[in-house]
Amino acid sequence: MTRTIIRTALALALIGAPTLALADATCVAQATDKKLAGAAKTSFMTKCEKDAKAACDSQAADKKLAGAAKTSFTKKCVSDATGE
């Protein structure tokens, strides 16, 4: 599974798609791998989404995006990172 994630992240990086890190899976996949449920899963997902938003905001700033372009980029980036 890790090789598939790395290959996918590399492919996305090559085409310029937003990625958080090569070895990171989506938040949903990480929660599933850790067999989280209930409050633990909710807490994990909240933190993971917050971290993803920060990383995506940073990427948007690096690309000098503003306004609707930044909003659109960030929304897609966070959605891709969280798996939702």
Backbone torsions as a table, in degrees:
resi	resn	phi	psi	omega
1	MET	NA	-40.2	-178.7
2	THR	-61.9	-39.9	179.3
3	ARG	-63.7	-40.0	178.3
4	THR	-63.0	-43.0	179.7
5	ILE	-63.2	-44.2	-179.3
6	ILE	-64.9	-43.6	178.9
7	ARG	-61.8	-43.4	179.5
8	THR	-63.6	-44.6	179.6
9	ALA	-63.5	-40.1	178.4
10	LEU	-64.4	-43.0	178.8
11	ALA	-62.0	-43.5	178.9
12	LEU	-65.5	-38.6	179.4
13	ALA	-65.1	-37.5	-179.4
14	LEU	-67.1	-31.3	179.8
15	ILE	-93.7	1.1	175.5
16	GLY	88.1	14.1	178.7
17	ALA	-75.3	150.6	179.5
18	PRO	-67.6	130.9	176.1
19	THR	-138.4	149.7	179.2
20	LEU	-85.2	-52.6	177.9
21	ALA	-160.9	156.2	-175.4
22	LEU	-63.4	-39.0	-174.7
23	ALA	-90.6	-5.3	-178.4
24	ASP	-80.4	132.6	171.8
25	ALA	-93.3	176.2	176.8
26	THR	-67.0	160.8	179.7
27	CYS	-59.8	-41.4	-179.8
28	VAL	-62.7	-43.8	179.9
29	ALA	-64.6	-40.5	178.7
30	GLN	-64.3	-42.7	179.3
31	ALA	-63.4	-38.8	178.3
32	THR	-66.9	-44.6	179.0
33	ASP	-60.6	-35.9	179.8
34	LYS	-84.2	-2.1	179.4
35	LYS	55.8	44.3	179.9
36	LEU	-84.5	148.7	177.4
37	ALA	-150.2	161.4	175.2
38	GLY	62.3	-136.5	-176.3
39	ALA	-63.2	-35.9	179.8
40	ALA	-63.5	-41.6	179.3
41	LYS	-67.6	-42.7	179.5
42	THR	-60.2	-46.3	179.4
43	SER	-62.8	-45.5	179.9
44	PHE	-61.4	-45.7	-178.0
45	MET	-64.4	-39.2	178.6
46	THR	-62.1	-46.8	179.8
47	LYS	-66.2	-42.3	-179.0
48	CYS	-63.5	-42.5	179.0
49	GLU	-65.5	-39.6	178.0
50	LYS	-62.7	-44.7	178.5
51	ASP	-63.7	-40.2	179.5
52	ALA	-64.3	-42.3	179.4
53	LYS	-62.3	-42.5	178.7
54	ALA	-62.0	-43.9	179.8
55	ALA	-65.3	-40.5	-179.6
56	CYS	-69.5	-38.5	175.6
57	ASP	-61.0	-39.9	178.2
58	SER	-63.9	-42.8	178.4
59	GLN	-64.0	-40.1	178.7
60	ALA	-63.2	-40.4	178.5
61	ALA	-65.1	-41.1	178.2
62	ASP	-61.0	-34.0	179.8
63	LYS	-86.3	-0.4	179.5
64	LYS	58.7	41.7	177.9
65	LEU	-86.8	150.0	178.1
66	ALA	-148.1	161.0	175.2
67	GLY	63.2	-136.9	-176.4
68	ALA	-62.9	-35.3	179.8
69	ALA	-64.0	-41.7	178.9
70	LYS	-66.4	-44.4	-179.8
71	THR	-60.1	-47.1	-179.5
72	SER	-63.6	-46.9	179.8
73	PHE	-60.0	-47.7	-177.3
74	THR	-64.2	-42.2	179.8
75	LYS	-60.1	-47.1	-179.9
76	LYS	-67.7	-41.7	-180.0
77	CYS	-59.9	-47.7	179.9
78	VAL	-65.5	-40.7	178.3
79	SER	-61.4	-43.8	177.7
80	ASP	-64.5	-39.6	-177.5
81	ALA	-71.7	-35.4	-177.9
82	THR	-86.5	-23.2	-179.1
83	GLY	82.0	17.8	-179.4
84	GLU	-109.1	NA	NA
